[in-house]
């Protein structure tokens, strides 16, 4: 076997490895994106907590102390977003109407699918917001604690 054949074989092997790596990363990112969409706002909360724990090297006690703060801020942001939801949807509908005028029928159908996915994410976020509100009201006593 000549030296040139060995080099060509190694180059082909390297290229095949690169292609496998690129395909694997692409599949992984697609899977992660789908999972994120499936879980919605709950996944976002989990990602925030994980990132804070890693970046700040939080202890278990600190994580326990910080989680209610993160939850409260996250809920406040969602409440703000949903308070303006009607305005957001009106803007989106105007934009989609303008877009549809420039798209083919097939592209219009795909745009509708994208919008349906967005609405599904909003529904999941609303469900998360409601469940978090219920959970937080269950944790807060409904009567004042006495200082005796």
C-alpha positions in Angstrom: 0.0 0.0 0.0 1.5 3.3 -1.0 1.9 6.3 1.2 -0.6 8.4 -0.8 -3.3 5.7 -0.3 -2.8 5.8 3.4 -3.0 9.6 3.5 -6.2 9.6 1.4 -7.7 6.9 3.7 -6.9 9.0 6.7 -8.4 12.2 5.1 -11.6 10.2 4.2 -11.8 8.9 7.8 -11.3 12.4 9.2 -14.0 13.8 6.9 -16.4 11.0 7.9 -15.7 11.8 11.6 -16.4 15.5 11.1 -19.6 14.7 9.2 -20.8 12.4 11.9 -20.0 15.0 14.6 -21.9 17.7 12.7 -24.9 15.5 12.2 -24.8 14.4 15.9 -24.7 18.0 17.1 -27.5 19.0 14.7 -29.7 16.1 16.0 -28.9 17.0 19.6 -29.8 20.7 19.2 -33.0 19.8 17.4 -34.0 17.4 20.2 -33.1 20.0 22.9 -35.2 22.7 21.1 -38.2 20.3 20.8 -37.9 19.3 24.5 -37.7 23.0 25.5 -40.9 23.7 23.5 -42.6 20.7 25.1 -42.0 21.9 28.6 -42.4 25.6 28.0 -42.0 28.0 30.9 -41.2 25.3 33.4 -38.2 24.3 31.4 -37.1 27.9 31.2 -37.3 28.2 35.0 -35.2 25.0 35.4 -32.6 26.3 32.9 -32.3 29.6 34.8 -31.8 27.8 38.1 -29.3 25.4 36.6 -27.4 28.2 35.0 -27.3 30.3 38.3 -26.2 27.2 40.3 -23.4 26.5 37.8 -22.2 30.0 37.2 -22.3 31.1 40.8 -21.3 27.8 42.4 -24.4 27.9 44.7 -24.6 25.7 47.7 -27.7 23.6 48.3 -28.8 26.1 50.9 -28.3 29.1 48.6 -30.2 27.3 45.8 -33.1 26.7 48.2 -33.1 30.4 49.3 -32.8 31.7 45.7 -35.4 29.5 44.0 -38.4 31.4 45.4 -36.9 34.7 44.2 -36.3 33.4 40.7 -39.8 31.9 40.6 -41.3 35.3 41.7 -39.4 37.2 39.1 -40.2 34.7 36.4 -43.9 34.8 37.3 -43.9 38.6 37.3 -42.3 38.6 33.8 -44.9 36.2 32.5 -47.7 38.2 34.1 -46.4 41.3 32.4 -46.2 39.5 29.1 -49.8 38.1 29.3 -51.1 41.5 30.5 -50.0 42.8 27.0 -50.9 39.6 25.2 -53.8 41.1 23.2 -51.5 43.9 21.9 -48.9 41.4 21.0 -51.4 39.2 19.1 -52.7 42.2 17.2 -49.2 43.2 16.1 -48.5 39.6 15.1 -51.7 39.3 13.1 -51.0 42.5 11.2 -47.5 41.3 10.5 -48.7 37.9 9.4 -51.3 39.4 7.1 -48.6 41.5 5.5 -46.3 38.5 5.2 -49.0 36.3 3.7 -49.4 38.8 0.8 -45.7 38.0 -0.1 -45.8 34.3 0.4 -46.9 31.3 -1.8 -49.9 29.2 -0.6 -47.5 26.5 0.7 -45.5 29.1 2.6 -48.7 30.6 4.1 -49.6 27.1 5.4 -46.2 26.7 7.0 -46.5 30.2 8.5 -49.8 29.1 10.0 -48.1 26.0 11.5 -45.4 28.2 13.1 -48.1 30.5 14.5 -50.0 27.5 15.9 -46.8 26.3 17.6 -46.4 29.8 19.1 -49.9 29.7 20.4 -49.3 26.3 22.0 -46.2 27.6 23.7 -48.2 30.6 25.1 -50.8 28.1 26.4 -48.1 26.1 28.2 -46.7 29.3 29.6 -50.2 30.4 30.9 -50.7 26.9 32.4 -47.3 27.2 34.1 -48.2 30.7 35.4 -51.5 29.5 36.8 -50.0 26.4 38.5 -47.2 28.5 40.0 -49.7 31.1 41.3 -51.8 28.3 42.9 -48.7 26.7 44.4 -47.4 30.0 45.8 -50.9 30.8 47.3 -50.9 27.4 49.0 -47.6 28.1 50.6 -48.5 31.5 52.0 -50.6 31.3 55.1 -54.0 33.0 54.8 -53.9 34.3 58.4 -51.3 36.6 59.9 -48.7 34.9 62.1 -48.7 36.2 65.6 -45.4 37.3 67.1 -46.1 35.7 70.5 
